[in-house]
Amino acid sequence: MRLEILEKMSALLTAAFGLVAALAWNGAIRAIFEKLFGTDDQIWAMLVYAVVVTIIAVLVTVWVARVASKAKGDNSQ
């Protein structure tokens, strides 16, 4: 049961960080379009935020996958 909970938490965390990264990119892309076609938003701040959130999401996803793999007994990573 503990392993099943860890697997579900791993999937949930991965999905949550994916959503945060997607929302960050959505804001950045929206700002780019506004810059090109209309109002001037804080485009650089939004781009930096999107990149940072994506990097964090990737790192956390890799870390969670390794923890889940170790919990399963797979030491190939």
Secondary structure, DSSP 4 states (H G I P E B T S, - for coil): -HHHHHHHHHHHHHHHHHHHHHHHHHHHHHHHHHHHHS----HHHHHHHHHHHHHHHHHHHHHHHHHHHHHHT----
